[in-house]
Amino acid sequence: MGTDRLLQSGYFRAKMAQEELVQASGIPYTIVRATQFFEFAGTIGYVAAEGETVRLPSALAQPMVSDDVAAAVADFTLREPANGIVEAAGPDQIPLDDFVRQYLKATDDKR
């Protein structure tokens, strides 16, 4: 989610370019944008670490388990093409820094 709002990231610019190609193709489509996966909390913390410090924004995220993302993608696949973008997100909002902080605490990571 938010691909179009994070274009300072090369990854998201590439995702946006892919979406634009799909939209311009003339083929019926549904683009499913998913929020952060719970399973990526450790990777996010690792990438955001500078030595023993992890710096992350307090931007809100609505993480969900990857199995739920897969189920949402399957659900949208079985529907008529939306010819647009749909979003899949968990039910609860949490600041990104708290999300990773909780993971670090649960895994006894002292950063």
C-alpha positions as CSV (number, residue, x, y, z in Angstrom):
1,M,0.0,0.0,0.0
2,G,1.2,3.5,-0.6
3,T,3.4,2.6,-3.6
4,D,2.6,6.0,-5.2
5,R,3.5,7.8,-1.9
6,L,7.0,6.3,-1.5
7,L,8.6,7.1,-4.8
8,Q,11.9,8.1,-3.2
9,S,12.5,4.3,-2.9
10,G,13.9,2.6,-6.0
11,Y,11.9,-0.5,-5.1
12,F,8.6,1.5,-5.1
13,R,9.4,3.3,-8.3
14,A,9.9,-0.1,-9.9
15,K,6.6,-1.3,-8.5
16,M,4.9,1.8,-9.8
17,A,6.4,1.3,-13.3
18,Q,5.1,-2.3,-13.2
19,E,1.6,-1.2,-12.2
20,E,1.6,1.4,-15.0
21,L,2.6,-1.2,-17.6
22,V,-0.3,-3.5,-16.4
23,Q,-2.8,-0.5,-16.5
24,A,-1.7,0.5,-20.0
25,S,-1.8,-3.1,-21.4
26,G,-5.6,-3.1,-22.2
27,I,-5.9,-6.4,-20.5
28,P,-8.5,-6.6,-17.7
29,Y,-6.7,-6.5,-14.3
30,T,-6.8,-6.1,-10.6
31,I,-3.7,-4.8,-8.8
32,V,-3.6,-5.9,-5.2
33,R,-1.5,-3.7,-2.9
34,A,-0.8,-5.3,0.4
35,T,0.5,-3.7,3.6
36,Q,3.5,-4.8,5.6
37,F,3.7,-8.5,6.5
38,F,4.3,-9.4,10.1
39,E,7.0,-11.8,8.9
40,F,9.1,-8.8,7.7
41,A,9.4,-7.1,11.1
42,G,12.9,-8.5,11.6
43,T,14.1,-7.5,8.2
44,I,12.8,-4.0,8.6
45,G,14.6,-3.7,11.9
46,Y,17.8,-5.0,10.3
47,V,17.7,-2.6,7.4
48,A,16.9,0.3,9.7
49,A,19.7,-0.4,12.1
50,E,22.8,1.8,12.5
51,G,25.0,-0.2,14.8
52,E,23.0,-0.8,18.0
53,T,20.3,1.8,17.1
54,V,17.2,1.2,15.0
55,R,15.7,4.3,13.5
56,L,12.2,4.1,12.1
57,P,9.4,6.6,11.5
58,S,6.1,6.5,13.5
59,A,4.1,6.3,10.3
60,L,1.1,4.1,10.7
61,A,1.1,0.6,9.3
62,Q,-1.6,-2.1,9.2
63,P,0.5,-5.3,9.1
64,M,-1.0,-8.6,8.3
65,V,0.2,-12.2,8.2
66,S,1.4,-13.4,4.8
67,D,-1.2,-16.2,4.7
68,D,-3.9,-13.5,5.0
69,V,-2.3,-11.6,2.1
70,A,-2.3,-14.8,0.0
71,A,-6.0,-15.4,0.8
72,A,-6.8,-11.8,-0.2
73,V,-5.0,-12.2,-3.5
74,A,-6.8,-15.4,-4.1
75,D,-10.1,-13.8,-3.3
76,F,-9.5,-10.9,-5.7
77,T,-8.3,-13.3,-8.4
78,L,-11.7,-15.1,-8.3
79,R,-13.6,-11.9,-8.8
80,E,-14.2,-9.9,-12.0
81,P,-11.2,-7.7,-12.8
82,A,-11.5,-4.4,-11.0
83,N,-9.5,-2.6,-13.7
84,G,-8.0,-0.7,-10.8
85,I,-6.1,-1.0,-7.5
86,V,-7.4,-2.7,-4.4
87,E,-5.7,-2.7,-1.0
88,A,-5.3,-5.5,1.6
89,A,-4.4,-4.5,5.1
90,G,-4.7,-5.8,8.7
91,P,-7.5,-4.5,10.9
92,D,-5.3,-2.6,13.3
93,Q,-3.0,0.3,12.8
94,I,0.3,0.5,14.6
95,P,3.2,2.9,14.3
96,L,6.0,1.3,12.3
97,D,8.6,2.0,15.0
98,D,6.3,0.3,17.6
99,F,5.7,-2.7,15.3
100,V,9.5,-3.3,15.0
101,R,10.1,-2.5,18.7
102,Q,7.6,-5.2,19.7
103,Y,9.4,-7.7,17.4
104,L,12.8,-6.8,18.8
105,K,11.5,-7.2,22.4
106,A,9.8,-10.5,21.6
107,T,13.0,-11.9,20.1
108,D,15.2,-10.6,23.0
109,D,17.0,-8.3,20.6
110,K,18.5,-5.5,22.8
111,R,18.6,-2.8,20.1
